[in-house]
Structure formats: C-alpha cells, structure tokens
Amino acid sequence: MTDKDTKPAKAKAKPKRQEVYTLLVEIGRKSGDGLPKKATGAALLIYASGVDEAEAVRETVAILKQADTAPLDVTGYGTLAEREEGGHEIGAEDRALMQRALDENAVIVAQMTPFFDDAGRIEALDLEPDEDADAD
C-alpha cells in the first residue's frame, strides 16, 4: 500500500457560530392568531438566532406557524454588527433581547404592530436610518 492509497484525514469542520439576526415579519390573519379583532395583520420585529440568516428565517417562520399565525413576508436586516455598520442605533433593551435570543437559541418577538387597514403596513416599523433627519 502506498501513501496515495491511504486517504488523508479530513480536517474537522469548525462549527459555525450562532449569530442573532433582525427580521421584520408581516403576518396576515388566521383564526386563533391573537391579533386585535379588527386588525388586518401585523408586523413583528424579531430577533432570531441562527448560523446564517436563512436558518434564522426558517426557524422563525416555523415557530410563527406553530403559534397559529400566518407569516406572509420576511425581511432580513442582518446581524447587530451589520445594522450598526448601516447606521442603525440599537438601544440597551434591544441589545438585551438580542443577547437573550443568542443565549437561548431562540426567536424573540421584540415588537408587534397591528395593521388596521392597508395603509402604512411595513412602514410602521421603520428600521432604515432616517436620512432626512439632518436635512432640517
């Protein structure tokens, strides 16, 4: 047997590190969803842990479905570091919720904004930095 016949030992893949992702999830109405009676849906600001954003989204959608909600759309805003690089200001309370999501490998609903008509849906939770704030 030569050296070529023996298989080289595979290097063990370093496990990916969990990170917390900020997600904005729009939900529709479903029986038993817990939304206010006249609401047409809601926006949920969520902190979810995952090895990547796709995993965080999959886990979030699965949990929301188990909670009898109807997820319609998910928008990802990245990790804490990515949001800070984008100019987002993140307060101590949100940082604590992000840390809890990481520590518990959890999906945390940080804010829920119900919709009562079609106007102002996702705009109700403005996660983009306000570029016009300095214009005045």
C-alpha positions in Angstrom: 0.0 0.0 0.0 1.4 3.4 -1.0 0.8 6.8 0.5 -1.5 7.5 -2.4 -3.7 4.6 -1.4 -4.4 5.9 2.1 -7.0 8.6 2.4 -5.8 11.8 4.1 -7.5 12.6 7.4 -10.2 15.1 6.8 -9.9 18.3 8.8 -12.8 18.6 11.1 -15.0 21.5 10.0 -15.1 24.3 12.5 -18.7 24.6 13.7 -20.4 27.8 12.6 -21.1 30.3 15.3 -24.6 31.3 16.1 -25.5 34.9 15.5 -28.6 36.9 16.0 -30.5 38.4 13.0 -33.1 41.1 13.0 -36.1 40.2 11.0 -39.3 42.0 10.1 -42.2 39.6 9.6 -45.5 40.6 8.1 -48.3 38.3 9.2 -51.8 38.0 7.9 -55.0 37.0 9.7 -55.6 33.4 10.8 -58.1 32.0 13.3 -56.6 32.0 16.8 -53.7 34.3 15.9 -54.3 36.6 18.9 -54.4 39.8 16.9 -56.8 42.5 17.8 -60.4 41.9 16.5 -60.3 44.5 13.7 -56.7 44.1 12.7 -55.9 43.1 9.1 -52.5 41.7 10.0 -49.4 42.8 11.9 -45.7 43.5 11.6 -43.4 41.7 14.0 -39.9 42.8 14.8 -38.0 39.7 15.7 -34.5 38.7 16.9 -33.7 35.2 15.9 -30.5 33.1 16.3 -29.0 31.0 13.5 -25.8 30.1 11.9 -26.9 32.2 9.0 -29.8 34.4 8.1 -31.6 31.7 6.1 -31.7 29.4 9.1 -33.0 32.2 11.3 -35.7 32.9 8.8 -36.7 29.2 8.5 -36.8 28.8 12.3 -38.8 32.0 12.7 -41.4 31.0 10.1 -41.8 27.5 11.6 -42.3 28.9 15.1 -44.8 31.5 13.9 -46.8 28.8 12.1 -46.8 26.7 15.3 -48.2 29.8 17.1 -51.2 29.9 14.7 -50.0 32.9 12.8 -49.8 33.3 9.0 -46.4 34.7 8.0 -46.6 36.4 4.6 -43.3 38.1 4.2 -39.9 38.2 5.9 -37.3 41.0 5.5 -33.9 40.5 7.0 -31.9 43.4 8.4 -28.7 41.4 9.3 -26.7 41.0 12.5 -26.1 43.6 15.2 -22.7 44.4 13.6 -24.3 44.8 10.1 -27.0 47.0 11.4 -24.5 49.2 13.3 -22.4 49.5 10.1 -25.6 50.6 8.3 -26.1 53.4 10.8 -28.9 51.9 12.9 -28.9 53.0 16.6 -29.7 50.0 18.8 -30.7 50.6 22.4 -29.8 48.7 25.5 -33.2 46.9 25.7 -32.9 45.6 22.1 -29.3 44.6 22.8 -30.5 42.6 25.8 -33.2 40.9 23.7 -30.6 40.0 21.1 -28.3 38.5 23.7 -31.3 36.5 25.1 -32.0 35.2 21.6 -28.4 34.1 21.3 -28.1 32.6 24.8 -31.3 30.7 24.5 -31.0 29.9 20.7 -34.4 31.5 20.5 -36.8 33.5 18.4 -37.8 36.7 20.3 -40.6 39.0 19.3 -39.4 42.4 20.3 -42.3 44.4 18.9 -45.7 43.8 17.4 -47.6 46.5 15.4 -51.1 45.5 14.3 -52.5 46.8 11.0 -56.0 48.1 10.9 -56.1 48.9 7.2 -53.8 48.6 4.2 -52.1 52.0 4.6 -48.7 52.1 6.2 -48.0 48.4 6.6 -44.3 47.7 6.8 -43.5 51.4 7.1 -45.0 51.2 10.6 -41.7 49.7 11.8 -39.1 51.9 10.2 -35.7 50.1 10.5 -33.9 52.2 7.9 -31.8 55.2 9.2 -33.6 58.5 8.7 -31.5 60.2 6.1 -33.8 63.3 6.2 -33.3 63.8 9.9 -30.2 66.0 9.4 -31.8 67.9 6.5 -33.8 70.3 8.7 
